[in-house]
C-alpha cells in the first residue's frame, strides 16, 4: 500500500505532545507509512514541511503562532503537490469548505477511528479526497445553503465580541444602517432567531471561532 514502492512520508503537526505521540505510535506498525517529521506549532510546521517535503501532512487547525488554515494556504501556494489531511476537534461545514478550498484533501475529526486516519493518508497520497463520515454528513446537510460573505462574517465576529451596531459600523467604516442590513441578511442565511442565535450557529458551522 506504499507510494510507488516507497513508504508514504508523513509530517505530524499538532500542538499537543500526547496527540503527536499517539499518532506516531499508531502509524509505526504501518509498513507503508513513515513519520519523517513532527511540528508543535504552525510556524514549525512551515519550516519542517519545507525541509522534509513530506508526501502528506497530518495537521491540526488550531495551533499557536500560525493556524492550520494559514499553513495549508501558504504551502499549497508554494508547492503544487502539497497534500494535507486535517485532523481536528472542530467540525462545521464552513470550516471544512474553507480547508478544502485552501488545498486540504481530507478532513477528519479527532474522534475518527485509526482505520479512517490511515485510509485518509493512503488516499490523499494518491491524489484522492477523503472525508470522515460525520464530516461528510455535516457538509451534505448544509449543501445548497447560502454562505456568508466576508463582510457578514466580519459583522458576526464583532457581534460575538459584544459590540453594538454603532460601534460595529465605526470599526468597519460603514453606516449603522448598513450594519443593520447585514445583520438582517445574516439572520436570514443562518435561519437564526436573533443575534445570539446567529453567533451560536456561526460557531457550530465554523464561520467564526469561539
C-alpha positions in Angstrom: 0.0 0.0 0.0 3.0 2.3 -0.2 3.5 5.1 -2.7 5.5 4.0 -5.8 7.0 1.2 -3.8 8.2 3.6 -1.1 6.5 4.4 2.3 4.3 7.4 2.4 6.3 10.1 4.1 4.2 11.9 6.7 4.6 15.1 8.8 2.5 15.3 12.0 1.6 18.8 13.2 -0.2 19.3 16.5 0.5 21.4 19.5 -0.3 18.7 22.0 2.6 16.4 22.7 0.4 13.5 23.7 -1.5 13.7 20.4 1.7 13.7 18.4 3.0 10.7 20.4 -0.3 8.9 19.9 -0.4 9.4 16.2 3.3 8.4 15.8 2.7 5.2 17.8 -0.5 4.5 15.8 1.3 4.8 12.5 4.5 2.9 13.4 3.1 -0.6 12.6 2.2 0.6 9.1 5.0 -0.5 6.8 3.6 1.7 4.1 3.8 4.9 6.2 6.9 6.6 7.6 6.7 9.6 10.0 9.6 11.8 8.9 8.9 15.0 11.0 6.8 16.5 13.7 5.8 20.1 14.5 4.4 21.6 17.6 3.0 24.8 16.1 2.2 26.3 12.7 5.5 28.1 12.2 7.4 24.9 12.9 5.1 23.1 10.5 6.0 25.5 7.7 9.7 25.0 8.4 9.6 21.2 8.7 7.4 20.9 5.6 9.9 22.9 3.5 12.8 20.9 5.0 11.4 17.4 4.6 8.9 17.8 1.8 6.5 15.0 3.1 4.1 13.3 0.8 1.3 14.2 3.3 1.0 16.4 6.3 -1.4 15.4 9.0 -2.3 18.7 10.6 -4.5 20.2 13.3 -6.2 23.6 12.6 -5.8 25.2 16.0 -2.1 25.7 16.5 0.0 28.5 18.1 1.9 31.1 16.0 0.3 30.2 12.7 -3.1 28.4 12.5 -3.5 25.3 10.3 -5.6 27.0 7.7 -2.9 29.6 7.0 -0.3 26.8 6.9 -2.3 24.9 4.3 -2.9 28.0 2.2 0.7 29.1 2.4 2.2 25.7 1.5 -0.3 24.9 -1.3 0.7 28.2 -2.9 4.4 27.3 -2.7 4.1 23.6 -3.7 1.6 22.3 -6.3 2.0 18.7 -4.9 1.5 19.7 -1.2 -1.1 17.4 0.4 -2.9 17.7 3.7 -5.1 15.6 6.0 -6.8 17.8 8.5 -7.3 16.1 11.9 -9.0 18.5 14.3 -11.6 18.8 17.1 -13.5 21.4 15.3 -16.4 20.4 13.0 -18.6 22.7 10.9 -19.3 22.7 7.1 -18.0 26.2 6.6 -14.7 25.4 8.2 -14.4 22.2 6.2 -15.2 24.1 3.0 -12.5 26.7 3.8 -9.9 24.0 4.5 -10.7 22.2 1.2 -10.7 25.4 -0.8 -7.3 26.3 0.6 -5.9 22.9 -0.6 -6.6 20.2 2.0 -7.6 16.9 0.6 -9.1 15.3 3.7 -10.9 16.4 6.8 -11.3 14.2 9.9 -12.3 14.8 13.5 -10.1 13.6 16.3 -12.8 11.1 17.2 -12.0 9.3 13.9 -11.0 5.7 14.1 -7.5 4.5 13.4 -8.5 2.9 10.2 -10.1 6.1 8.9 -6.9 8.1 9.6 -4.7 5.5 7.8 -7.1 5.3 4.9 -7.1 9.1 4.6 -3.3 9.2 4.4 -3.2 6.5 1.7 -6.0 8.1 -0.3 -4.6 11.6 -0.1 -1.0 10.4 -1.0 -2.6 9.0 -4.2 -4.3 12.3 -5.0 -7.8 11.4 -3.8 -10.1 13.2 -1.4 -11.3 11.7 1.8 -13.8 13.0 4.4 -14.8 11.3 7.6 -18.3 10.0 7.6 -19.5 12.5 10.2 -17.8 15.4 8.4 -19.3 14.3 5.0 -22.8 14.2 6.6 -22.4 17.7 8.1 -21.3 19.0 4.7 -24.2 17.3 2.9 -26.7 18.7 5.4 -25.8 22.3 4.5 -25.2 21.7 0.8 -27.0 24.3 -1.2 -27.3 26.8 1.6 -26.1 30.3 1.0 -22.7 31.0 2.6 -22.0 34.2 4.5 -19.9 36.8 2.8 -16.6 38.0 4.2 -18.3 41.3 5.2 -21.1 39.4 7.0 -18.5 37.3 8.8 -16.7 40.5 10.0 -20.0 41.8 11.4 -20.6 38.5 13.2 -17.2 38.5 14.8 -17.9 41.9 16.3 -21.4 40.8 17.4 -19.7 37.8 19.1 -17.4 40.3 20.8 -20.4 42.1 22.3 -20.2 45.2 20.1 -23.3 47.3 19.4 -24.4 48.3 15.9 -23.0 51.8 16.1 -19.6 50.5 17.3 -19.6 47.8 14.6 -20.2 50.5 12.0 -17.4 52.6 13.3 -14.9 49.7 13.3 -15.9 48.6 9.8 -16.2 52.2 8.5 -19.8 51.7 7.3 -23.1 53.3 8.4 -25.2 51.9 11.2 -27.9 51.2 8.6 -25.5 49.1 6.6 -24.7 47.1 9.7 -28.5 46.5 10.3 -28.9 45.3 6.7 -26.0 42.9 7.0 -27.4 41.5 10.3 -30.8 41.0 8.6 -29.1 39.1 5.8 -27.1 37.0 8.3 -30.2 36.1 10.3 -31.9 35.0 7.0 -29.0 33.0 5.7 -28.4 31.2 9.1 -32.2 30.9 9.8 -31.4 32.4 13.2 -33.9 33.9 15.6 -31.7 36.7 16.9 -28.1 37.9 17.1 -27.1 35.5 19.9 -28.6 32.6 18.0 -26.7 33.7 14.8 -23.4 33.6 16.7 -24.1 30.2 18.1 -24.9 28.8 14.6 -21.9 30.5 13.1 -19.6 29.0 15.7 -21.0 25.5 15.2 -20.7 25.7 11.5 -17.2 27.2 11.6 -17.8 30.6 10.1 -16.2 32.1 13.2 -14.1 30.6 16.1 -15.4 30.7 19.6 
